[in-house]
Amino acid sequence: MSQQIMIPGACGVAIKCKDGVVLGNDNRATWGYTVANKSTKKVFKINEYIGIAAYGLIGDWQILVKIMKAQANLYLLDAGERISTKSMGKLVSNYLYSRKMFPLYTNLVIAGVDNDGPKLYTLDAIGSLMPDDYGTAGTGMLLSIGILEAEYKKDMSVQDGVKLVEKAIKSAIKRDAMSGNGIDILTITKDGAKEKHIEIKELGE
């Protein structure tokens, strides 16, 4: 008898702004119909200029993030400069594709700021790498994407981008039972990365 794989929910959102990128995700981890944890981190800094918002099995994307952080450090030591968002996206894509027969159960949005401006890519479990202006991942995807479609503007600032990401995630977690319990926001500009946490009480729930 095969064991059923239960994939925790999420509402990962990332957008590209004129002066940087904004990534966000909720804090709820579920196992079936049970809330297993209320403070799960699902958005990460790879370095000061690249971030990842993740959805899927927690152990799968946690180990992937650890590997990519190490790869970014090795690149810096070897090349003498930081890895670009595009190169990091390709690195993650190649790693996921190399495991396509035994895939990691994860979907990702990678975003960062390179010397030639902000970049954003979405990836599925077997490494399909797709550039875009915004991306979502998780069970809250369908609920959050409508907000982005209606309100996203290419020339918006990071400050306005934070408000849009918050709004998109808030809209999703009000209807998606598998996501909730707060929001982590990661903003990245040419000056580096800043992290922010929003408690659930701030969301009016």
N, C-alpha and C positions, 0 to 999 in steps of 0.2 A: 504494500500500500504506500503510495507516494505521499510525501508531506506537502501540504498546501503552503505556498509562499505568500505571506501577508506583507504587503508593502505599505509602510506608513505614509500618511498624506503630507502635503506641503503646499505652500503657495509662494514659490520663488519667482521674483520679478526683477528684471534689470532693464535699464534704458540708457541710451546714449544721448548725451547733452552736448551743447556747443563747447562747453568748457570742462567736460569730464563725463563720468558715468556714475550711476546710482544703482546699487543692488540691494534687495531686501528679501526677507523670508520670515515665516512665522516660527513659533517655538514649540509647537505641539508634536509629540511622537505617539503614534497609535499602534496597537497590535490587535487587529480585528476590530471589535467594537469597544475596546478598552483604551483609555488614555494612559499610556505607559509612562510618559514623562512630559512635564510642562515647561521645561527650560532647555530644549534641545537646540544646539547651534547648527544652523543650516546655511549660513553665508560666511565665507572665509576669505582672508587675505592670503594670496600666494606670495606676494611681496608687497611693497608699498604702492605698486602701480597696477596690480592685477588682482581681481577678485573672482570668486565663484559662488553662485547660488545653486544649491543641490536639492534633488528629490530622489527618493528610492530607499533601498535598504541602508540603514544607518551605517553599519560596518563597512559596506561597499564604498560609499562615498567618503567615509572618514579615512580609509586606507588610501584611496585615490588622492585625496587632498595632501596627505602626508608625503606620498611619493612625488607629487608635483612640486611641493615646496622644496623637497630635496633636489629635484632636477633643476629648479630655478636657481638654487644656491650653487650647484655644480656648474651651471652655465655661466654664472657671474665669475666664478673662480677661473674657469677655462678661457672664456672670451674677454674677460675684463670689462664687460658691460652687462646691464640687465637684459633679460630676455624680453622680447616684445610680446604683446598680447596675441598677435597672429601666430608667432612661433609656439607659444604656450598652447594655443588652441590646437595646432597641428600635432603637438606632442601628446596631448590628451587624446585626440582623435586616433592617432596611431596606436596608443596603448590600449584603448577600448576595442579597436578593430582587431588587434592581435589576440584578443580574448573572445572573439565573437562566437566561438563554439561553447564557451563557458562564460557568458557575459556577466559583467557587474550590473546589478539591477539599479541603474541610476540614469537620470537625465540631468543635464547641467546647462547653466548659462554662464559663459565666461565673458567678462568685460574688463577693460583697462584703458589706460592712457599711454600711448606710445609717443615717440618724438614727432610723428606726423598726425597726431590727434587721437581722439577716442575711438575704440574699437569694441565690437560686441559680436559674440558667436553663440549659437545654440548647438548642443550635442545630444544625440540619443545614446542608447546603451551600446550600440556597436560603432560609435564614432562618427556618425554623419555630422560634418562640420558645416554650419550654415551661417554666413554673416547676415546681420540684420540691424535695425535701429533699436529694436526692443525685443525682449524674449521673456517667456514664462515657462515654468515647469511645475508639475505636481497636480494634485487633485483639485486645486483651486484655479487651475489654468483657464478653464473656460469662463469662469466668473470674473477673473481679473483682466483677461484679454480685451473684453468689451470696453472697459474703462480706458485702456491704453489706446485702442483703435479710435475712440471718440475724442480723446483729449491730448494725445501726444503731439508735440511739435518739434521738428528737427532743430530749431533755433532756441529751444528752451534752455534756461540756465540750470545748473546743478541744484540751486536753491529751490527752483520750481519743480525740478525733477524729484526731489525728496518728497514734496507734497503729493505728487502724482503717484509715486510708488506706494506711499502710505495709503492713499485713497484706494488704489487697486487692491492691495492686500486686505485692507479693512472690508472692502466690498465682498471679497471672497470668503473671509473667515466668518462673516455673519451668516453665510448660507452653507459653507462646506464644513461638515462636522469633523473632518479629519485634519483640519488646520485651525490654529488659534493660539491662545495663551501668550500673546505678545508678539512684537515685531523687532527684528534686528535690521538695521540699515547700515550699509557700507557705502560711503562716497569716496570717489577717487578723482583727483585733479592733478595738474602738473606739479602741485606742491606736496602730493602724497595722499595717504588714505586716512579717513576718519570714520570711527564707528559710533553708532548711536543705538540705544535700546529703548523701546517704548513698552511700558508695562500695560497689561491687559486692561487695567482700570481706566487708562487714558483713552481706550477705545469705546467707552460707554457700554461695556458688557458686564 
